[in-house]
Amino acid sequence: MSEQIDAILLASFGGPEGQDDVIPFLENVTRGRGVPRERLESVAGHYRQLGGVSPINEQNRALIAAIEAELANRGIDLPVYWGNRNWAPYFADAVQQMHDDGHRRVLAVTTSAYSSYSGCRQYREDIAGALVETELTGTLTIEKVRAYFDSPGFLEPFADGIVAALADLGDVAPVEVLFTTHSIPITMNDSSGPKGGAYVAQHEAAAELVAQLVRDAGTAMPPWSVVFQSRSGPPQVPWLEPDINDAIRAASERGVRAVVVVPLGFVSDHVEVIWDLDTEAAQTCEEIGIEMRRVTTPGTDPRFVSSLVDLIAERLGGAAAPALSNLGPWRTPCAAGCCPTPRRPQGAGPSDLQSEKPHVAGADSPF
């Protein structure tokens, strides 16, 4: 397909654009899961404090503009479209527009760097469902770039942030670094990747790479660990731990005086980052009397944008995009049976669109 790609689709989670959108958006996110109305209203408060507008939308618009500029700088003439899982522009709308504009071979870039059902395979299912909805299956072909958790352009901004945070803390010691990502059900991690366990393995590999980049910059890297945030779902379902707030309290009990929080699992500072880290984690640190510095996400850092365009160029037949870990470069296209939902057979494919979905963990999901 490489020489035939004629458009790019930025595939993301979506978010409300105003106060009236908040509850309908959350209903989209939780459809079929029986989440009580009072839970929706509670989570709606996170968005309402931001005027009902999720930052992820403007962040995606900025990312699209940056990708378009980088494509143009490289002489790659491809338009960039945008489609979301849970809010406008929906995938079906994007698919129909791409078809109407004459495109037939599309490459999707997701705002998720890691492998899991909700971070990878579900996007493939979403897109397959949009093709069915628009009756364009077989007419329009859409594939996605590989997982980019170990791309240098994704990791380097985090390393820079740690170096700056440690410099800002000065003589405060001891310090620990907490690499945080979205928690998912343990069963989802166990089934992630072609052999299982890829979600945690990729984060651990990415964290070690960032730590080495910090050392390479001439800064002593403090002790670090991978922790989790944004756990949801019924309490009887085990999710990945430790929660970041528990990790902060445990660090304090060990005598740690400051933590550097690195949202390694996210590409932009959306609601989960702002609420779970800048609000809840910061409050935990204040309550127990330790300092916290929070590193920003890559966003539209030119290195990150360049790394995404490297992945596009790779699929156009260019040089292989750099992959720094011994896990990469990740396979493309995805292996058969890769990252299945824990509630379906291992061999189920992306055309199996009517299966029950697990609890969603995604770019701007509060659940």
N, C-alpha and C positions, 0 to 999 in steps of 0.2 A: 504493500500500500504506500510505501514511503514517498515515491515520486509523484503520487497522485493526490496527496493531501491538499485540500483547497480552502480550508478554514480551520480556525481554532475555537474551541468552546471552553470557557472558564466555568467549571462546575463547582458549585458551592452549596452552602446550607440554607442561606436566606435568612431574613429577619424583618421585623415590622418597620414600617416607615412613619408611623404616627400612633397616637394613643388608641385610636379606633381599631388599629390593626393588631394590637397586642394579644388579646384573647383569641381571635381567629387564627393568628399565627401559632400560638401555643396549642390550639386544638389540632392544627395540622401536624405539629411535631408529635403529639401524643395519640393521634388517631388509632383506634383499635386497641388501646392499652388500658382503658377503663380508669384513667387518672381522675380523681375527684375534682369537682369544680373548685373547691377551696384550695387545693394544691395549685391549680392553675392561677388562681387569684394571688396566692402567695408569691409565686415566681414572677407574675406580671409586675410586681413591685420593683423587681430589678430593672425592668425595661422602663417602667414609668418614671423612675428617678432620672432616666436619660431622655425624658421627653417622649417616651414611647418609640424611639428610633434606635434600632440596633446599629452600632458602629460598623458592623461587618459590611453593610451595603456600600457606604462611601469608601471603605477600604478596598472593596472589590472594584469599584469604579476607578479608583486611583491605580490599582494593580493592572487593570486592563489597559489604561492609558500608558502606563510604564512599559508593559509588554509590547504594545503597538509601537511605541517609540524605539524600543530595542530591536524589534523585528525590522523596522524601517532602516535603522542604523546598519543592520547587517545585509540589507538589500533583499530581505525576505518579504515577498508581497502576499501576505495572508491576513484576512480580516479576523478580528477577535469578537466572538459572541459571548453571551453570559446566560447561564441557566442555573436555577436553584431547585433544591429538594422541597423546601417548605414555604416559599413565598415568591412573589413575582420578582423578576421574570422566571416563570416555571420552565422546567425542561421541555415540556411539550411546546410551549410558545417559542422557545429558542430553536427547537428542532424544525418547527414549521417555517420559521423565518429563514433559517439557513437554507432549507429546501427551496423556498420561494425566491431566494436570491441566487439560486442556481448552483448551490454547493451539493456535492455528493459524497465526498470523502473527508471526514472531519476527525481531528485529533483533540481529545479532551485533556485539559490540565485541571486537576482538582486542588482545592485548598486544604488538602490533607496529605502530609508527607509520609505517613506510615501505613503499614498493612494491618487491616482488621476488617471484619465484616462491614461495620458502619463507616469506616474510613476509606474503603476501597470498593469491595464487592457491591455494597448497596448502591454506590453511585453507578456502577455498571448496570445494575438492575433498574435503577431509576431511568437511565437513558434508554434501556431496552423497552421499558414500559412506555416512555414517551414516543418511541418509534411505533409501538403498537397503537397507542392512542391516536396518533396522527396518520396511521395507515401507511407509514413510510418504511416499514421493515423490508429490507431487501433493496430499497431504492436509495436510501441514505445510510452510509456506513460510519459508525463512530467508534473509535478505539481510544484508550487513554494512555498517557505516559506512565512510565514505571514509578514506583515509590522512590522518593528523592530524599529520604531521611539522612543520607550520608553525603549529600551534595555539599561541596565547600561553600558555595554561595548561601546555602541555608544555615550552615553552622557558624561561619565566621562572624556574623553580627552578634550572635550569642556570646562568643568568646570576647569580643570587644566590650560588650556590656558588662561581663564579669570583671574584666580588667578595670573598667571605669568605676564599678561599684566598690571594688576592693580599695582602689585609690581614694575614693570618697570616704570610706570607713577609717582610713588612716591607721592609727595605732590600736583601734578596737580589736580585741582578740580574747578568746579564740573565735573564729568564724567558720561556718559551714555553708556549703553551696547545696541548695535543694533544686534539682531539676524536676519540674512538675509537668504532668501531662494528664489528659482526661482518663479517669478510671473507666474500665469496662468490666463486664462480668468475666470472672476467671475462665469460664467455659469459652467465651469468645476469644480470649487470648490463647487458650489451649488449642483452638482450631484455626488461629491466624497463620497465614502463610501456607505453603504447600505441605509442610511437615509439622506445623503447630508451634506455638510459642513465639511467633515472629514479632508480635507487637512489643512485648517486653524486651526481647533480644535487640530489636532495632533501636529502642530508646536507650538501652544500656550502651550500645555501640556508639550512638550519636553523642551521649554524654561523655564517654571516654575521649572521643575525638575532640570535643569542645575543650575538655580539660587539657589535652595535649596542645591545642592551639594557644591556650592561656600560657602554658609553660614555654612554648616557642616564642611568645611575646616577651619573655623575660620576667613574668610574674609568677610567684609561688602559688600553686593551686591548692586551696584548702581541701580538707576532706569533703567528699560529695556523696550524694545518694539520689536515686530516682524515687520520687514520691508521686502521689496521685491526688486528683481533685475532681469535683463535680459528680461525685457518686450519686446514683439515683436508683430507683427500683425498690421492690419490697425488701425488707431487711433480711429475710430468709435466703435471699439469693446472694452468694458471695461475690464481691467485686475486688479488684486489685487494691492492695493497701501497701504502705500506710497512707492515710489521708494527710494532706499537707499540714493541717492544723495539729494533728497528733504528732507529726514529725517535728514541728516547731516546738511543741511542749517537751518532747523527749530530748531535743537538742538543748533546751534550756536546763533540763535536769542534769545534763552532762556538763554544765558549766559554760555552754556556748553563749556568747554575748551578742552575736549578730548572725543573721542569715542573709545570704544572697539568693533570691528566688528567681529561677530561670524558667520561663514558660516554654520549655523545649518542645512540647507537643503541639504548638500552635504557630500559625504563620502570621497572625495579626492580632492586635489588641482589641478583641471583640468583647461581648458582654461577659462571657465566662472568665476571661482574664481580668477584666475590670472589677467584677463583683467578687469572684472567689479569691482573688489575690489582693487587689488594691483595697478591697473592703474587708472581707472576712479574715484573710490571713494577716493583714495589717492590724486588725483589731486584736487578733490573738497575740501578736508580738507586743502590742501596747499593753495588753492586760498582764502579761508575764514579765514585762520590762526588758525585752531585748530589742535590738535595732534590726530593721529590715531594709534591704535595698532590692528593688524589683527591676530586673533586666527587661528591656523591651523586646518585642518580637521582630522578625525581619521586615515585615510590612512591604514597603517598596524600596528597601535598600537596593542600590544598583547591583550589588553582587548577587542578591537573591533573584532579582529580575533576570539578570544575565544567566543564572543557573537554570531557570525555567525555560528560557529561550534555547539554552544548550540542549535541553531535553527535546525540544521541538526540532532543532536542527539535526539531532541524532536520528530522529525518525524520518527526516527528509533525506537521509543517506549521508549525512556529514559525520564528523568525528564523534566517537563515543563520548558522552558527557561524563565528566569526572565523578567517580564514586570512591570515597575514602576508606570505607570499612571493608573488612574481609567478608562481609555479608553481601556486598554489592559488586558490580551493578545488579540491582534486582531484576528478576526476569520480566521480560515483556514479549508477547502478551502474557497475562496471568496464566499460571498453570491451571489445568482442569481441576476443579474441586478446591481451589485456593480460597481461604477465608470464608468458608460457608457459615451461615447462621447456625448457632448451636441447636436451633429448633428444626433443622431440616437435615436430610441425609447428606452425607459427605459429597456425593456425586452431583447434587443438584446444581443446575447451571443458571446463568443470568436470565434465561428466558422463563424461569420458574417464578412468575411474578405474583402469584396469588398466595404465597405462603405467609404465615404469620411472622411479623417482624419482631425482633428482640427489642429490649430497651435501647433507645437511640442514644449514642454518644457521638457528638459531632461538633462541628466548628463553632456553633453558637447555641448549642443545646444546653438548656439549664436543667435537664432531667437526666 
